[in-house]
Amino acid sequence: MSVHTAQGTVLAANEASEHRPLIITLFAVFVVATLVITVWAGRQTKSAADFYAGGRQFTGFQNGLAVSGDYMSAASFLGIAGAIALFGYDGFLYSIGFLVAWLVALLLVAEPLRNSGRYTMGDVLAYRMRQRPVRTAAGTSTIVVSIFYLLAQMAGAGVLVSLLLGITSDAGKIGIVALVGVLMIVYVTIGGMKGTTWVQMVKAVLLIAGALLLTFLVLLKFDFNISDLLGTAAEKSGKGAPFLEPGLKYGVSDTSKLDFISLGIALVLGTAGLPHILIRFYTVPTAKAARKSVNWAIGIIGAFYLMTIALGFGAAALISPKEITDSNPAGNTAAPLLALHLGGTDSNWGAILLATISAVAFATILAVVAGLTLASSSSFAHDIYANVIKKGKATEKEEIKAARWATVFIGLVSIALGALARDLNVAGLVALAFAVAASANLPTILYSLFWKRFTTQGALWSIYGGLTTAVVLVLFSPVVSGNEKTSMFKGVDFHWFPLENPGLISIPVGFLLGWLGTLLSKEEPDKEKYAELEVRSLTGTGAH
């Protein structure tokens, strides 16, 4: 699921070195094209609504495309293909988890949130509760989730580009992480939501086209006989029939079964609390357009996750497991390697396909990184700066300026942490992002929208309690220490929590604390405000 440190593959590295000018040209073309879009969009960004919500001018189809671009991250493209290539059926469960998670976000959160808020999650909470404490909590949670998710994407960019450009030195890898960080700062500070949305739309088209091409070539190789493809994949994997059955990764022990349940809960519920996905629903003019964008996104995302079957099993059928794991222990270079094999390992077509798919993966990372940065800088500027520090008296100009400075600061923090994390297993960072989103953000959003009695104390207990529980459990899990192969810190063992994902514990804790904090609160909930929020969230009446 996550993006791990690449050890370097001789085959791909050799191909890459022979055709490096082509690879650098493709990367440069994408970067220049997206910068042109960003500058163009930046010239049209004049108000806070333009910066935060793209002026609410995007159509349902455009926003659906952008939502897809934001949702299908490097974890989806690189991680799922690798997981299927190495673990077969159990790897494909990630695709199912991601798709079902999107349906939960759609059915429970998308439209009510768009109708109730203005720019951020904090808007919804502050509507019927005490502004300053809930906005501070929402802003803190948003920034923590975004930064941890950012690290996984930044480290992924380091893996991918260093593999293609043959960079092995630490200084070179840090340079790549810094380059991604600088591009991300430029996209958001200049383009705001308009620029970021257009970049995400371009990236979604590229990713779908790349996946479609690889899927077609894989099926062509097996005369469009899926049974042959699956049979060959099972045989070449060295696992035989169990490769196509449940249990290869998550059925080994009782702990691994619980881990799968925990990961599944975090995936399915975490997506509905991810801040960079939630802010996308503020970019459309009406509730009807929000629904339409969700329908388009379901179609695009569903088609993409279906194609991951061909990508993952195609890689298993055409590439040996050793070659995949030599390139990257977690299998995250399986999709680029598949492109190389489909085009021919010693041909120009192989090199062109490898470079193209890698450039698409890089585009994926850049677009998601921009979305994450925008979510966290918007939350800081709108929730913490404008409504807590300035007590609602900041002008639009001051607010946008604060958002731009926050982008620079968050970008620099991400570059520094990404440079430190370049050789670490970042599974824990992705798990933490999903677990925190599901433990802290989701309970407060759902309680706020659907529970009349919910109070400020309940919101604070839920956000801070869920956040703290998730962070502490991951810190003392095998993700951080205790496993010589996959832990972040090797050679030390201070873990006492047996599961790799804390969702099984921290998500119920988030919901429980929200309920308990409300029951023990002496504050009387504002029933009139709730009635207004209920009408607004269900009908869109009075929405911005």
Buried (B, 14 or more C-beta within 10 A) or exposed (E): BBBBBBEBBEBBBEBBEEBBEBBBEBBEEBBEEBBEBBEBBBEBBEBBBBBBBBBBBBBBBBBBBBBBBBBBBBBBBBBBBBBBBBBBBBBBBBBEBBBBBBBBBBEBBBBBBBBBBBBBBBBBBBBBBBBBBBBBBBBBBBBBBBBBBBBBBBBBBBBBBBBBBBBEEEEBBBBBBBBBBEBBBBBBBBBBBBBBBBBBBBBBBBBBEBBBBBBBBBBEBBEEEEEBBBBBBBBBBEBEEBBBBBBBBBBEEEEBEBBBBBBBBBBBBBBBBBBBBBBBBBBBBBBEBBBBBBBBBBEBBBBBBEBBBBBBBBBBBBBEBEBBBBBBBBBBBBBBBBBBBBBEBEEEEBBBBBBBBBBBBBBBBBBBBBBBBBBBBBBBBBBBBBBBEBEEEBEBEBBBBBBBBBBBBBBBBBBBBBBEBBBBBBBBBBBBBBBBBBBBBBBBBBBBBBBEBBBBBBBBBBBBBBBBBBBEBBBBBBBBBBBEEBBBBBEEBEBEBEBBBBBBBBBBBBBBBBBBBBEEBEEEBBEEEBEBBBEBBBEBEEBB
